[in-house]
Amino acid sequence: MLITLTVLAALFFLAHVFLLFTSFGKKGFQKQKYLWSHITLWITGALAFLIALLFAGKEEAGVINVFNTPGKAALLIVIALVLSGAAHSVVSLLVLPKYQEKAA
């Protein structure tokens, strides 16, 4: 089950990266893809949280044991949300203005 959840988390993270980079293209800024890129990042954080809850302290993997309390495991969700917010800020403040200048 650990391997399955880890593979799912990795796939959702890869989907996040793919959707994020393909949100900007010749067709312009694609809001729906951009939204889904954030959603897939949040799902990745939720899966990491679930992995930590289920396997921390069970000596399955050393990194997971760091998140050995529900509070520490919840930090994984917080990290995902902070990363999402930071990425959104960078895109909103830096990328979109430059992107819109080129489109005009």
Z-matrix of the N, CA and C atoms (Angstrom, degrees):
N
C 1 1.448
C 2 1.537 1 110.71
N 3 1.323 2 117.56 1 -37.01
C 4 1.459 3 120.86 2 177.60
C 5 1.520 4 110.91 3 -59.37
N 6 1.315 5 116.16 4 -44.44
C 7 1.462 6 119.86 5 -179.06
C 8 1.529 7 110.33 6 -65.06
N 9 1.313 8 116.87 7 -42.20
C 10 1.466 9 121.39 8 179.84
C 11 1.530 10 110.44 9 -60.85
N 12 1.330 11 116.62 10 -48.34
C 13 1.461 12 119.89 11 -179.85
C 14 1.525 13 111.86 12 -65.27
N 15 1.319 14 116.56 13 -37.47
C 16 1.464 15 120.39 14 178.62
C 17 1.520 16 111.17 15 -66.35
N 18 1.316 17 116.65 16 -42.05
C 19 1.471 18 120.74 17 177.41
C 20 1.530 19 109.95 18 -64.15
N 21 1.328 20 117.41 19 -42.41
C 22 1.468 21 120.35 20 177.39
C 23 1.525 22 111.08 21 -60.59
N 24 1.339 23 116.53 22 -44.96
C 25 1.469 24 120.24 23 178.96
C 26 1.527 25 110.34 24 -61.11
N 27 1.314 26 116.66 25 -42.82
C 28 1.466 27 120.46 26 179.53
C 29 1.532 28 110.91 27 -64.42
N 30 1.324 29 117.14 28 -41.26
C 31 1.464 30 120.73 29 179.04
C 32 1.524 31 111.60 30 -65.12
N 33 1.336 32 116.85 31 -41.43
C 34 1.457 33 119.58 32 177.61
C 35 1.525 34 110.84 33 -65.83
N 36 1.336 35 117.46 34 -36.48
C 37 1.457 36 119.67 35 177.29
C 38 1.533 37 110.71 36 -66.33
N 39 1.324 38 116.49 37 -42.41
C 40 1.464 39 119.37 38 176.63
C 41 1.526 40 111.40 39 -62.72
N 42 1.328 41 116.39 40 -39.08
C 43 1.465 42 120.20 41 176.31
C 44 1.528 43 109.99 42 -62.91
N 45 1.324 44 116.50 43 -39.59
C 46 1.471 45 120.96 44 177.04
C 47 1.527 46 110.45 45 -58.00
N 48 1.313 47 116.74 46 -50.71
C 49 1.463 48 121.34 47 -178.32
C 50 1.529 49 110.49 48 -61.99
N 51 1.324 50 116.53 49 -45.81
C 52 1.468 51 120.96 50 179.56
C 53 1.528 52 110.83 51 -59.96
N 54 1.330 53 116.55 52 -49.06
C 55 1.465 54 120.18 53 -178.16
C 56 1.524 55 111.54 54 -65.13
N 57 1.322 56 116.38 55 -37.90
C 58 1.459 57 119.43 56 179.46
C 59 1.522 58 111.07 57 -62.48
N 60 1.332 59 116.64 58 -49.15
C 61 1.457 60 119.72 59 -177.36
C 62 1.520 61 113.04 60 -71.39
N 63 1.319 62 117.67 61 -28.24
C 64 1.468 63 119.09 62 179.76
C 65 1.531 64 112.29 63 -89.38
N 66 1.330 65 117.51 64 1.14
C 67 1.461 66 120.96 65 175.62
C 68 1.523 67 111.35 66 -70.66
N 69 1.327 68 115.40 67 -19.11
C 70 1.461 69 121.28 68 -178.90
C 71 1.520 70 107.74 69 -117.55
N 72 1.312 71 116.30 70 121.18
C 73 1.457 72 118.11 71 -178.88
C 74 1.504 73 111.52 72 -163.08
N 75 1.309 74 115.08 73 -163.95
C 76 1.461 75 121.24 74 -178.32
C 77 1.524 76 112.09 75 -64.57
N 78 1.331 77 116.41 76 -25.30
C 79 1.466 78 120.71 77 179.89
C 80 1.528 79 111.75 78 -83.48
N 81 1.315 80 117.33 79 1.53
C 82 1.460 81 120.96 80 -178.49
C 83 1.521 82 111.05 81 95.69
N 84 1.313 83 114.98 82 -172.96
C 85 1.461 84 121.57 83 179.82
C 86 1.523 85 108.89 84 -75.66
N 87 1.325 86 116.27 85 124.16
C 88 1.461 87 121.88 86 -177.47
C 89 1.532 88 108.97 87 -104.69
N 90 1.341 89 115.41 88 99.32
C 91 1.466 90 121.85 89 -173.88
C 92 1.525 91 112.99 90 -60.71
N 93 1.321 92 116.95 91 -38.33
C 94 1.462 93 119.27 92 -176.73
C 95 1.531 94 110.84 93 -67.54
N 96 1.323 95 117.31 94 -42.03
C 97 1.466 96 119.74 95 176.44
C 98 1.518 97 110.58 96 -63.11
N 99 1.327 98 115.92 97 -40.04
C 100 1.462 99 120.99 98 179.85
C 101 1.528 100 110.28 99 -62.69
N 102 1.335 101 116.85 100 -43.61
C 103 1.468 102 120.87 101 177.16
C 104 1.522 103 110.31 102 -60.64
N 105 1.326 104 116.91 103 -45.89
C 106 1.460 105 120.31 104 -179.74
C 107 1.527 106 111.86 105 -65.00
N 108 1.320 107 116.90 106 -28.65
C 109 1.465 108 118.58 107 176.23
C 110 1.526 109 109.89 108 -64.56
N 111 1.327 110 117.21 109 -38.64
C 112 1.464 111 120.30 110 176.93
C 113 1.535 112 111.00 111 -69.28
N 114 1.311 113 116.17 112 -42.61
C 115 1.469 114 120.03 113 -179.28
C 116 1.531 115 110.55 114 -61.30
N 117 1.321 116 117.40 115 -41.64
C 118 1.465 117 119.18 116 179.30
C 119 1.532 118 111.44 117 -66.80
N 120 1.330 119 117.27 118 -32.09
C 121 1.472 120 119.73 119 174.93
C 122 1.523 121 110.63 120 -67.14
N 123 1.325 122 117.46 121 -40.89
C 124 1.461 123 120.92 122 178.40
C 125 1.531 124 110.74 123 -64.59
N 126 1.312 125 116.92 124 -39.14
C 127 1.469 126 120.59 125 177.24
C 128 1.524 127 109.75 126 -64.35
N 129 1.333 128 117.10 127 -39.62
C 130 1.468 129 120.63 128 176.60
C 131 1.525 130 110.17 129 -59.17
N 132 1.320 131 117.30 130 -44.91
C 133 1.463 132 121.24 131 177.83
C 134 1.522 133 112.09 132 -62.22
N 135 1.326 134 116.29 133 -40.96
C 136 1.469 135 120.18 134 178.49
C 137 1.530 136 111.15 135 -65.15
N 138 1.319 137 116.62 136 -39.39
C 139 1.467 138 119.74 137 177.81
C 140 1.530 139 110.78 138 -66.94
N 141 1.328 140 117.12 139 -39.68
C 142 1.470 141 120.17 140 176.72
C 143 1.522 142 110.42 141 -62.78
N 144 1.322 143 116.84 142 -40.10
C 145 1.464 144 121.73 143 176.06
C 146 1.524 145 110.73 144 -60.79
N 147 1.328 146 116.59 145 -46.19
C 148 1.459 147 121.20 146 179.32
C 149 1.523 148 111.34 147 -62.10
N 150 1.315 149 116.54 148 -43.28
C 151 1.473 150 120.81 149 177.44
C 152 1.524 151 109.89 150 -58.81
N 153 1.332 152 116.40 151 -45.45
C 154 1.461 153 120.00 152 -179.56
C 155 1.524 154 111.16 153 -63.85
N 156 1.321 155 117.31 154 -42.94
C 157 1.473 156 120.10 155 179.47
C 158 1.524 157 111.88 156 -62.30
N 159 1.319 158 115.69 157 -41.75
C 160 1.471 159 119.71 158 -175.18
C 161 1.528 160 113.76 159 -79.11
N 162 1.339 161 117.64 160 -31.67
C 163 1.453 162 118.75 161 -168.05
C 164 1.525 163 116.06 162 -121.44
N 165 1.331 164 118.75 163 -7.88
C 166 1.467 165 120.28 164 179.65
C 167 1.528 166 109.94 165 -65.31
N 168 1.310 167 115.60 166 135.51
C 169 1.460 168 121.58 167 179.39
C 170 1.510 169 114.42 168 82.44
N 171 1.302 170 117.17 169 1.23
C 172 1.468 171 120.65 170 -179.24
C 173 1.519 172 112.02 171 -103.52
N 174 1.336 173 116.28 172 10.86
C 175 1.469 174 122.92 173 177.25
C 176 1.530 175 113.24 174 57.64
N 177 1.344 176 115.47 175 29.84
C 178 1.470 177 120.09 176 176.25
C 179 1.522 178 110.56 177 -76.33
N 180 1.336 179 115.66 178 -41.51
C 181 1.463 180 121.54 179 179.59
C 182 1.526 181 108.02 180 -155.25
N 183 1.312 182 116.62 181 139.42
C 184 1.458 183 121.43 182 -174.61
C 185 1.516 184 114.19 183 -60.29
N 186 1.330 185 117.74 184 -41.95
C 187 1.458 186 120.82 185 -177.53
C 188 1.522 187 110.83 186 -64.63
N 189 1.298 188 117.12 187 -37.95
C 190 1.459 189 121.17 188 -178.21
C 191 1.530 190 110.66 189 -64.78
N 192 1.317 191 117.41 190 -32.43
C 193 1.463 192 120.62 191 -177.61
C 194 1.520 193 112.76 192 -65.44
N 195 1.323 194 118.11 193 -17.77
C 196 1.460 195 121.10 194 176.56
C 197 1.530 196 110.13 195 -63.60
N 198 1.312 197 117.12 196 -33.30
C 199 1.463 198 123.00 197 -176.87
C 200 1.533 199 110.41 198 -96.70
N 201 1.332 200 115.72 199 57.60
C 202 1.462 201 121.32 200 -170.51
C 203 1.524 202 114.80 201 -87.31
N 204 1.323 203 119.29 202 5.44
C 205 1.466 204 121.99 203 174.00
C 206 1.528 205 108.13 204 -129.13
N 207 1.325 206 116.56 205 156.99
C 208 1.473 207 118.07 206 177.83
C 209 1.531 208 112.73 207 -58.43
N 210 1.332 209 117.13 208 -34.40
C 211 1.461 210 120.22 209 178.28
C 212 1.518 211 112.35 210 -65.19
N 213 1.322 212 115.76 211 -43.20
C 214 1.467 213 119.40 212 177.73
C 215 1.522 214 110.55 213 -67.69
N 216 1.310 215 116.89 214 -37.17
C 217 1.465 216 120.37 215 178.14
C 218 1.533 217 110.40 216 -65.68
N 219 1.336 218 116.88 217 -36.59
C 220 1.466 219 120.58 218 178.95
C 221 1.524 220 111.14 219 -64.07
N 222 1.323 221 116.89 220 -24.42
C 223 1.467 222 119.78 221 176.68
C 224 1.529 223 111.67 222 -59.54
N 225 1.318 224 117.02 223 -28.17
C 226 1.467 225 120.12 224 177.97
C 227 1.525 226 111.20 225 -63.90
N 228 1.322 227 116.78 226 -38.79
C 229 1.468 228 120.33 227 176.72
C 230 1.521 229 109.30 228 -69.03
N 231 1.324 230 116.41 229 -42.39
C 232 1.464 231 120.26 230 178.79
C 233 1.532 232 110.14 231 -60.53
N 234 1.321 233 116.75 232 -43.16
C 235 1.472 234 120.67 233 178.67
C 236 1.525 235 110.66 234 -59.86
N 237 1.329 236 116.49 235 -44.50
C 238 1.473 237 120.00 236 179.32
C 239 1.529 238 110.86 237 -61.65
N 240 1.330 239 117.17 238 -41.81
C 241 1.463 240 119.93 239 -179.91
C 242 1.531 241 111.70 240 -69.30
N 243 1.326 242 117.02 241 -38.28
C 244 1.467 243 120.47 242 177.55
C 245 1.526 244 110.33 243 -65.72
N 246 1.337 245 116.82 244 -43.49
C 247 1.464 246 120.22 245 176.91
C 248 1.527 247 110.69 246 -60.69
N 249 1.310 248 116.45 247 -41.71
C 250 1.452 249 120.81 248 179.10
C 251 1.527 250 110.25 249 -62.95
N 252 1.329 251 116.79 250 -44.95
C 253 1.456 252 121.13 251 178.88
C 254 1.521 253 112.32 252 -64.14
N 255 1.326 254 115.85 253 -42.00
C 256 1.467 255 119.93 254 178.71
C 257 1.523 256 110.71 255 -64.28
N 258 1.321 257 116.34 256 -44.44
C 259 1.473 258 119.88 257 178.97
C 260 1.525 259 110.46 258 -62.83
N 261 1.326 260 116.25 259 -41.46
C 262 1.464 261 119.69 260 179.30
C 263 1.529 262 110.62 261 -63.38
N 264 1.314 263 116.86 262 -40.33
C 265 1.469 264 120.47 263 178.34
C 266 1.521 265 111.09 264 -63.38
N 267 1.322 266 116.69 265 -44.81
C 268 1.469 267 120.25 266 178.89
C 269 1.520 268 110.45 267 -61.15
N 270 1.318 269 116.30 268 -45.67
C 271 1.474 270 119.69 269 -179.37
C 272 1.527 271 110.09 270 -64.88
N 273 1.324 272 117.55 271 -46.25
C 274 1.469 273 120.80 272 -177.40
C 275 1.520 274 112.76 273 -65.64
N 276 1.331 275 116.67 274 -41.79
C 277 1.458 276 120.30 275 -173.28
C 278 1.530 277 114.06 276 -89.45
N 279 1.320 278 116.96 277 -30.27
C 280 1.463 279 119.59 278 -174.03
C 281 1.525 280 114.28 279 -113.24
N 282 1.309 281 116.93 280 -45.48
C 283 1.460 282 120.02 281 -172.47
C 284 1.531 283 111.89 282 -80.24
N 285 1.321 284 117.63 283 -51.89
C 286 1.469 285 119.80 284 -175.92
C 287 1.528 286 113.30 285 -60.93
N 288 1.340 287 119.72 286 -42.98
C 289 1.472 288 117.18 287 177.10
C 290 1.524 289 113.01 288 -59.42
N 291 1.319 290 118.81 289 -41.57
C 292 1.465 291 122.09 290 177.98
C 293 1.523 292 110.49 291 -67.23
N 294 1.318 293 115.85 292 -40.25
C 295 1.459 294 121.83 293 -179.15
C 296 1.528 295 110.65 294 -64.99
N 297 1.332 296 116.68 295 -40.54
C 298 1.463 297 121.36 296 -179.65
C 299 1.528 298 111.34 297 -71.65
N 300 1.350 299 116.80 298 -30.56
C 301 1.466 300 119.54 299 175.98
C 302 1.520 301 110.96 300 -63.80
N 303 1.336 302 116.40 301 -40.16
C 304 1.464 303 120.55 302 179.98
C 305 1.526 304 111.56 303 -69.18
N 306 1.332 305 115.85 304 -33.64
C 307 1.463 306 120.43 305 -178.61
C 308 1.531 307 111.15 306 -72.66
N 309 1.318 308 116.67 307 -27.74
C 310 1.488 309 120.08 308 -176.02
C 311 1.505 310 112.94 309 -77.36
